[in-house]
Amino acid sequence: MAITEDKILDALSNVIDPDLGKDLVTLNMIEDISIDGKNVSFTVNLTTPACPMKAEIERACINAVKHMVDPEAEVTPNMSSKVTQSQATKQEDATSVLRNVKNIIAVASGKGGVGKSTVAVNLAVALHKAGAKVGLVDTDIYGPSIPTMFDIKERPNISTQRKVIPLEKHGIKLMSMGFMVEADQAVVWRGPMVSSAVKQFLGETDWGELDYLIMDLPPGTGDIQLTIVQTVPLTGAIVVSTPQTVALDDARKGVAMFEKVKVPVLGIIENMAYFTPPELPDNKYYIFGQGGARNLAEKLQVPFLGEVPIEQSVREGGDEGLPIVLKDEQSASAVAFRDIAEKSAQQISIRNAGMDPTEKIEILIK
């Protein structure tokens, strides 16, 4: 029996996307089917290049065709991606600088000192390394971190349309108030001035086409945070905490703030989760407590996106302008950030589809 396109589609209609809960054919993820004798190829467009289930879906596609069409077929799925866009940014006016930004993600914390900016920076770089177009905006007017963490000292240019052109480094488009003032100058403004500046700041930067715009929010639940969540079409928010009780109490307030303003919480990240001495690679010391953020996520019924250990190289990379996912790709922190990026992208895709995740791919993964 000859292999036909209809038979291929029929077989692939049994492969379920584990996050969206529907089959690949119904989701219009299959394109460019090519058949040459027993050689079969097709493109699978996932909803993010950082899909954590990419290998499983590829294997399921191969097994489905072999099992249901021809066991001797040579099957080549070409794994690609088309990042889905949130309903919030789809509704942006045609003149908005955010009209071509598919997803805007706020990275927040209830208190300072939990490593929120470090998480935002490495999340952005990890998503870019996975193949996404990414921007990062530092909305902390009083204490901007992005200039140091990317080692940038120049100022951005202005386009002919009178829009600010983001600076770019490590493949990430970047904006920060720190680019506008000297490093030793303090911004001494009252709350209303800061809120007005943030609105202007966000509305006059030409981001172009992005899959993800990561917003590094200042700590707390005050004027700036409320201005952002009420002004910007957020896809969702990620809350960063450390394991100790005082940080978890504030993280809980951060989650409550986003829920109050109807912004989905994509998950909680536990930073500085444990310390492993280089000379004792199998030991974990939970200096600030164990599992606090994971337990909080379970209690609040939001996803737990992962834990990041304490490593000296993370601090060094931040000081040098070289994020750990670039500085040492094999480090425990870099591995953790890549996993967090995948889980974050996964949650974004689920939110955009308006569906609950399923537990597993339902066919032929064995």
Phi, psi and omega in degrees: 000133181288146175279129180237164179297321180298321179293322178297313180296322179297319179293316183288342177290353176263359178263118186262131171293124187291339181268320185267346173075014177231165183281160186296327181288314178300325180279002180058038180269351184258128179220165168054050177289130179231132181232124177226092185067243178261005178269119184237131174223155178197162179258134174249113180267102177283168184276357176198144175291344180264027182297123181286348183253017185303312183295320180294319179294319178299314180295322179295323178296315179299313181295323180297315180293316180295320185285322190254346182243299183201117181295342180265002182293141173264106190255127180234095173281126176266107187277114179235191180204150170225105184296131180284154182253140180287153178297330182296313181282337176298333183273002180294144177297151183298338181269356184288142177291346181261007187294335181254014176263117187286321184217134178242120187242122176271129173253117190229167173210152179285336180217165178280166174084008181262001178086027182299315181294322176299318178295314182299316181296310183288330174296315180298313182293321179296320177295320177296317180296334177283346177120005183268157172270121192228141171236158180221124179240131181263108183262011177277099184292321185281324184224066182294138183250337188300318180304317180289317187287346173245002179053056180242131181239346181279169179255152180286158177269168178248134181280172178293340176271011179065033176250149178283132177266119182300146170287162182222134175207144183055028178083003183254131172281133192229140170217143180200147173299334178296341176283342188263343183233160177292150185300329183263009178265143177257140174270108184252086183233152172277167185308309181300324178294321180294315180299317178296320180295320180297316178302313180294319180302313183285328186275354184237019176253125183272098184278341184069212181268123178224144170279320182220131169247114181269128179251116177273101183278153171291159181291154175105188183225047185257210187301313184296316180299315180294321177301315183293311185291337179268346183255323188260138179283080185288136170286320181179180183228148174241131182253131181254137178216168167251171190287340188285158189300318184297324178287321181294324178300317180286326177297321178300320178293324177297316177299317181297323179298313181294322178296324181294326181262015173064034174258122181298137174268113183286337179160174178242139177245135175259112178262156182055043187291320182200167179236132176240113179296141180304328182277352178229070189296343181264001182258141175236126179248117184270083188296320184258012184108166186238128170072016183297313182290324177297316179295322178296318179299317178297318182294320182273355179060045172238157183296145170261117189271344177141171180236143182243127181284169172274122177221138180299325183294335176294313178297316180298318180297321178296321179289329183272350184081022180231095182306150187300331179291346173255323184292317182212088187296337183267358181291158180298324180291318179298318177299318180296317180294322177296319179295320178295320178299317179297315181292325177294314178298323178299314180294324178297316179298319179297315180298317182295328180277347181067032184234157173272147180289149171268171186280330187195164171289136194267001185217133158056039177271346184301000000 
